[in-house]
Amino acid sequence: MKTVNVHEAKTNFSSLLAAVETAGGSFIICRNGEPVADLVPHKCANRLRVHPELSRIRIQYNPIEPASETEWPKKFR
C-alpha cells in the first residue's frame, strides 16, 4: 500500500481512483503522518452464497400444497 497525505489525495483524487480501478492498487491516506483512511478496490458481495441464518429456518408444512376453501378468507376467494 502506498501512503499519501490528505492534500495530495485531495489534489490527485481522480488519478488515485484510476490507479485503484485499473491496477487494483491500494492507498493509505494520512493526516499529519497518522493513517486516516484506506482507499481500496470495492469488493462485490457474492449474491449466490446462501446466508447462514437461512439454514436455521424450518417449515412445518408443504409450501406448494394447495390451500383449502376454509383456509382462505371469503373476501379473497
Distance bins in CASP14 RR format, pairs under 12 A and 6 or more apart:
PFRMAT RR
TARGET T0000
AUTHOR 0000-0000-0000
RMODE 2
METHOD distances of the structure
MODEL  1
1 16 0 0 0 0 0 1 0 0 0 0 0
1 19 0 0 0 0 0 1 0 0 0 0 0
1 20 0 0 0 0 0 1 0 0 0 0 0
1 24 0 0 0 0 0 1 0 0 0 0 0
1 25 1 0 0 1 0 0 0 0 0 0 0
1 26 1 0 1 0 0 0 0 0 0 0 0
1 27 1 0 0 1 0 0 0 0 0 0 0
1 28 1 0 1 0 0 0 0 0 0 0 0
1 29 0 0 0 0 0 1 0 0 0 0 0
1 30 0 0 0 0 0 1 0 0 0 0 0
1 35 0 0 0 0 1 0 0 0 0 0 0
1 37 0 0 0 0 0 1 0 0 0 0 0
1 38 1 0 0 1 0 0 0 0 0 0 0
1 39 0 0 0 0 1 0 0 0 0 0 0
1 40 0 0 0 0 1 0 0 0 0 0 0
1 41 0 0 0 0 0 1 0 0 0 0 0
2 8 0 0 0 0 0 1 0 0 0 0 0
2 9 0 0 0 0 0 1 0 0 0 0 0
2 12 0 0 0 0 0 1 0 0 0 0 0
2 16 0 0 0 0 1 0 0 0 0 0 0
2 19 0 0 0 0 1 0 0 0 0 0 0
2 20 0 0 0 0 0 1 0 0 0 0 0
2 23 0 0 0 0 0 1 0 0 0 0 0
2 24 0 0 0 0 0 1 0 0 0 0 0
2 25 1 0 0 1 0 0 0 0 0 0 0
2 26 1 0 0 1 0 0 0 0 0 0 0
2 27 1 0 1 0 0 0 0 0 0 0 0
2 28 1 0 0 1 0 0 0 0 0 0 0
2 29 0 0 0 0 0 1 0 0 0 0 0
2 30 0 0 0 0 0 1 0 0 0 0 0
2 38 0 0 0 0 0 1 0 0 0 0 0
2 39 0 0 0 0 1 0 0 0 0 0 0
2 40 0 0 0 0 0 1 0 0 0 0 0
3 9 0 0 0 0 1 0 0 0 0 0 0
3 16 0 0 0 0 0 1 0 0 0 0 0
3 26 0 0 0 0 0 1 0 0 0 0 0
3 27 1 0 0 1 0 0 0 0 0 0 0
3 28 1 0 1 0 0 0 0 0 0 0 0
3 29 0 0 0 0 1 0 0 0 0 0 0
3 30 1 0 1 0 0 0 0 0 0 0 0
3 31 0 0 0 0 0 1 0 0 0 0 0
3 33 0 0 0 0 1 0 0 0 0 0 0
3 34 0 0 0 0 0 1 0 0 0 0 0
3 35 1 0 0 1 0 0 0 0 0 0 0
3 36 0 0 0 0 0 1 0 0 0 0 0
3 37 0 0 0 0 0 1 0 0 0 0 0
3 38 0 0 0 0 0 1 0 0 0 0 0
3 39 0 0 0 0 0 1 0 0 0 0 0
4 10 0 0 0 0 1 0 0 0 0 0 0
4 11 0 0 0 0 1 0 0 0 0 0 0
4 12 1 0 0 1 0 0 0 0 0 0 0
4 13 0 0 0 0 1 0 0 0 0 0 0
4 15 0 0 0 0 0 1 0 0 0 0 0
4 16 1 0 0 1 0 0 0 0 0 0 0
4 19 0 0 0 0 0 1 0 0 0 0 0
4 20 0 0 0 0 0 1 0 0 0 0 0
4 25 0 0 0 0 0 1 0 0 0 0 0
4 26 0 0 0 0 0 1 0 0 0 0 0
4 27 1 0 1 0 0 0 0 0 0 0 0
4 28 1 0 0 1 0 0 0 0 0 0 0
4 29 1 0 1 0 0 0 0 0 0 0 0
4 30 1 0 0 1 0 0 0 0 0 0 0
4 31 0 0 0 0 0 1 0 0 0 0 0
4 33 0 0 0 0 0 1 0 0 0 0 0
4 35 0 0 0 0 0 1 0 0 0 0 0
4 36 0 0 0 0 0 1 0 0 0 0 0
4 37 0 0 0 0 0 1 0 0 0 0 0
4 38 0 0 0 0 0 1 0 0 0 0 0
4 39 0 0 0 0 1 0 0 0 0 0 0
5 11 0 0 0 0 1 0 0 0 0 0 0
5 12 0 0 0 0 0 1 0 0 0 0 0
5 16 0 0 0 0 0 1 0 0 0 0 0
5 27 0 0 0 0 0 1 0 0 0 0 0
5 28 0 0 0 0 0 1 0 0 0 0 0
5 29 1 0 0 1 0 0 0 0 0 0 0
5 30 1 0 1 0 0 0 0 0 0 0 0
5 31 1 0 0 1 0 0 0 0 0 0 0
5 32 0 0 0 0 1 0 0 0 0 0 0
5 33 1 0 0 1 0 0 0 0 0 0 0
5 34 0 0 0 0 0 1 0 0 0 0 0
5 35 0 0 0 0 0 1 0 0 0 0 0
5 36 0 0 0 0 1 0 0 0 0 0 0
5 37 0 0 0 0 0 1 0 0 0 0 0
6 12 0 0 0 0 0 1 0 0 0 0 0
6 13 0 0 0 0 0 1 0 0 0 0 0
6 16 0 0 0 0 0 1 0 0 0 0 0
6 27 0 0 0 0 0 1 0 0 0 0 0
6 28 0 0 0 0 0 1 0 0 0 0 0
6 29 1 0 0 1 0 0 0 0 0 0 0
6 30 1 0 0 1 0 0 0 0 0 0 0
6 31 1 0 1 0 0 0 0 0 0 0 0
6 32 0 0 0 0 1 0 0 0 0 0 0
6 33 0 0 0 0 1 0 0 0 0 0 0
6 34 0 0 0 0 0 1 0 0 0 0 0
6 35 0 0 0 0 0 1 0 0 0 0 0
6 36 1 0 0 1 0 0 0 0 0 0 0
6 37 0 0 0 0 1 0 0 0 0 0 0
6 39 0 0 0 0 0 1 0 0 0 0 0
7 13 0 0 0 0 0 1 0 0 0 0 0
7 29 0 0 0 0 0 1 0 0 0 0 0
7 30 0 0 0 0 0 1 0 0 0 0 0
7 31 0 0 0 0 1 0 0 0 0 0 0
7 32 0 0 0 0 0 1 0 0 0 0 0
7 33 0 0 0 0 0 1 0 0 0 0 0
8 15 0 0 0 0 0 1 0 0 0 0 0
8 16 0 0 0 0 1 0 0 0 0 0 0
8 27 0 0 0 0 1 0 0 0 0 0 0
8 28 0 0 0 0 0 1 0 0 0 0 0
8 29 0 0 0 0 1 0 0 0 0 0 0
8 30 0 0 0 0 1 0 0 0 0 0 0
8 31 0 0 0 0 0 1 0 0 0 0 0
8 33 0 0 0 0 0 1 0 0 0 0 0
8 39 0 0 0 0 0 1 0 0 0 0 0
9 15 0 0 0 0 0 1 0 0 0 0 0
9 16 1 0 0 1 0 0 0 0 0 0 0
9 17 0 0 0 0 0 1 0 0 0 0 0
9 19 0 0 0 0 0 1 0 0 0 0 0
9 20 0 0 0 0 0 1 0 0 0 0 0
9 27 1 0 0 1 0 0 0 0 0 0 0
9 28 0 0 0 0 1 0 0 0 0 0 0
9 29 1 0 1 0 0 0 0 0 0 0 0
9 30 0 0 0 0 1 0 0 0 0 0 0
9 31 0 0 0 0 1 0 0 0 0 0 0
9 35 0 0 0 0 0 1 0 0 0 0 0
9 36 0 0 0 0 1 0 0 0 0 0 0
9 37 0 0 0 0 1 0 0 0 0 0 0
9 38 0 0 0 0 0 1 0 0 0 0 0
9 39 1 0 0 1 0 0 0 0 0 0 0
10 16 0 0 0 0 1 0 0 0 0 0 0
10 29 0 0 0 0 1 0 0 0 0 0 0
10 31 0 0 0 0 0 1 0 0 0 0 0
10 36 0 0 0 0 0 1 0 0 0 0 0
10 37 0 0 0 0 0 1 0 0 0 0 0
10 39 0 0 0 0 0 1 0 0 0 0 0
12 18 0 0 0 0 1 0 0 0 0 0 0
12 19 0 0 0 0 1 0 0 0 0 0 0
12 20 0 0 0 0 0 1 0 0 0 0 0
12 27 0 0 0 0 1 0 0 0 0 0 0
12 29 0 0 0 0 0 1 0 0 0 0 0
12 39 0 0 0 0 0 1 0 0 0 0 0
13 19 0 0 0 0 0 1 0 0 0 0 0
13 20 0 0 0 0 0 1 0 0 0 0 0
13 27 0 0 0 0 0 1 0 0 0 0 0
13 29 0 0 0 0 1 0 0 0 0 0 0
13 37 0 0 0 0 0 1 0 0 0 0 0
13 39 0 0 0 0 1 0 0 0 0 0 0
14 20 0 0 0 0 0 1 0 0 0 0 0
14 21 0 0 0 0 0 1 0 0 0 0 0
15 21 0 0 0 0 0 1 0 0 0 0 0
15 22 0 0 0 0 0 1 0 0 0 0 0
15 23 0 0 0 0 0 1 0 0 0 0 0
15 25 0 0 0 0 0 1 0 0 0 0 0
15 27 0 0 0 0 0 1 0 0 0 0 0
15 39 0 0 0 0 0 1 0 0 0 0 0
16 22 0 0 0 0 0 1 0 0 0 0 0
16 23 0 0 0 0 0 1 0 0 0 0 0
16 24 0 0 0 0 0 1 0 0 0 0 0
16 25 0 0 0 0 1 0 0 0 0 0 0
16 26 0 0 0 0 0 1 0 0 0 0 0
16 27 1 0 1 0 0 0 0 0 0 0 0
16 28 0 0 0 0 0 1 0 0 0 0 0
16 29 0 0 0 0 1 0 0 0 0 0 0
16 37 0 0 0 0 0 1 0 0 0 0 0
16 38 0 0 0 0 0 1 0 0 0 0 0
16 39 1 0 0 1 0 0 0 0 0 0 0
16 40 0 0 0 0 0 1 0 0 0 0 0
16 41 0 0 0 0 0 1 0 0 0 0 0
17 23 0 0 0 0 0 1 0 0 0 0 0
17 24 0 0 0 0 0 1 0 0 0 0 0
17 25 0 0 0 0 0 1 0 0 0 0 0
17 26 0 0 0 0 0 1 0 0 0 0 0
17 27 0 0 0 0 1 0 0 0 0 0 0
17 39 1 0 0 1 0 0 0 0 0 0 0
17 40 0 0 0 0 0 1 0 0 0 0 0
17 41 0 0 0 0 0 1 0 0 0 0 0
17 42 0 0 0 0 0 1 0 0 0 0 0
18 24 0 0 0 0 0 1 0 0 0 0 0
18 25 0 0 0 0 0 1 0 0 0 0 0
18 27 0 0 0 0 0 1 0 0 0 0 0
18 39 0 0 0 0 0 1 0 0 0 0 0
18 41 0 0 0 0 0 1 0 0 0 0 0
19 25 1 0 1 0 0 0 0 0 0 0 0
19 26 0 0 0 0 1 0 0 0 0 0 0
19 27 1 0 0 1 0 0 0 0 0 0 0
19 39 0 0 0 0 1 0 0 0 0 0 0
19 40 0 0 0 0 0 1 0 0 0 0 0
19 41 0 0 0 0 0 1 0 0 0 0 0
20 26 1 0 0 1 0 0 0 0 0 0 0
20 27 1 0 0 1 0 0 0 0 0 0 0
20 29 0 0 0 0 0 1 0 0 0 0 0
20 38 0 0 0 0 0 1 0 0 0 0 0
20 39 1 0 1 0 0 0 0 0 0 0 0
20 40 1 0 0 1 0 0 0 0 0 0 0
20 41 1 0 1 0 0 0 0 0 0 0 0
20 42 0 0 0 0 1 0 0 0 0 0 0
21 39 0 0 0 0 0 1 0 0 0 0 0
21 40 0 0 0 0 0 1 0 0 0 0 0
21 41 1 0 0 1 0 0 0 0 0 0 0
21 42 0 0 0 0 1 0 0 0 0 0 0
22 41 0 0 0 0 1 0 0 0 0 0 0
23 41 0 0 0 0 1 0 0 0 0 0 0
24 39 0 0 0 0 0 1 0 0 0 0 0
24 40 0 0 0 0 1 0 0 0 0 0 0
24 41 1 0 1 0 0 0 0 0 0 0 0
24 42 0 0 0 0 0 1 0 0 0 0 0
24 43 0 0 0 0 0 1 0 0 0 0 0
25 38 0 0 0 0 0 1 0 0 0 0 0
25 39 0 0 0 0 1 0 0 0 0 0 0
25 40 1 0 0 1 0 0 0 0 0 0 0
25 41 1 0 0 1 0 0 0 0 0 0 0
26 37 0 0 0 0 0 1 0 0 0 0 0
26 38 1 0 0 1 0 0 0 0 0 0 0
26 39 1 0 0 1 0 0 0 0 0 0 0
26 40 1 0 1 0 0 0 0 0 0 0 0
26 41 1 0 0 1 0 0 0 0 0 0 0
26 42 0 0 0 0 0 1 0 0 0 0 0
26 43 0 0 0 0 0 1 0 0 0 0 0
27 35 0 0 0 0 0 1 0 0 0 0 0
27 36 0 0 0 0 0 1 0 0 0 0 0
27 37 0 0 0 0 1 0 0 0 0 0 0
27 38 1 0 0 1 0 0 0 0 0 0 0
27 39 1 0 1 0 0 0 0 0 0 0 0
27 40 1 0 0 1 0 0 0 0 0 0 0
27 41 0 0 0 0 0 1 0 0 0 0 0
28 34 0 0 0 0 0 1 0 0 0 0 0
28 35 1 0 1 0 0 0 0 0 0 0 0
28 36 0 0 0 0 1 0 0 0 0 0 0
28 37 1 0 0 1 0 0 0 0 0 0 0
28 38 1 0 1 0 0 0 0 0 0 0 0
28 39 1 0 0 1 0 0 0 0 0 0 0
28 40 0 0 0 0 1 0 0 0 0 0 0
29 35 1 0 0 1 0 0 0 0 0 0 0
29 36 1 0 1 0 0 0 0 0 0 0 0
29 37 1 0 1 0 0 0 0 0 0 0 0
29 38 1 0 0 1 0 0 0 0 0 0 0
29 39 1 0 0 1 0 0 0 0 0 0 0
29 40 0 0 0 0 0 1 0 0 0 0 0
30 36 1 0 0 1 0 0 0 0 0 0 0
30 37 0 0 0 0 1 0 0 0 0 0 0
30 38 0 0 0 0 0 1 0 0 0 0 0
30 39 0 0 0 0 0 1 0 0 0 0 0
31 37 0 0 0 0 1 0 0 0 0 0 0
45 51 0 0 0 0 0 1 0 0 0 0 0
49 55 0 0 0 0 0 1 0 0 0 0 0
50 56 0 0 0 0 0 1 0 0 0 0 0
50 57 0 0 0 0 0 1 0 0 0 0 0
51 57 0 0 0 0 0 1 0 0 0 0 0
57 63 0 0 0 0 0 1 0 0 0 0 0
59 65 0 0 0 0 0 1 0 0 0 0 0
61 67 0 0 0 0 0 1 0 0 0 0 0
61 71 0 0 0 0 0 1 0 0 0 0 0
65 71 0 0 0 0 0 1 0 0 0 0 0
66 72 0 0 0 0 0 1 0 0 0 0 0
67 73 0 0 0 0 0 1 0 0 0 0 0
67 76 0 0 0 0 0 1 0 0 0 0 0
67 77 0 0 0 0 0 1 0 0 0 0 0
68 77 0 0 0 0 0 1 0 0 0 0 0
69 76 0 0 0 0 0 1 0 0 0 0 0
69 77 1 0 0 1 0 0 0 0 0 0 0
70 77 0 0 0 0 0 1 0 0 0 0 0
71 77 0 0 0 0 0 1 0 0 0 0 0
END
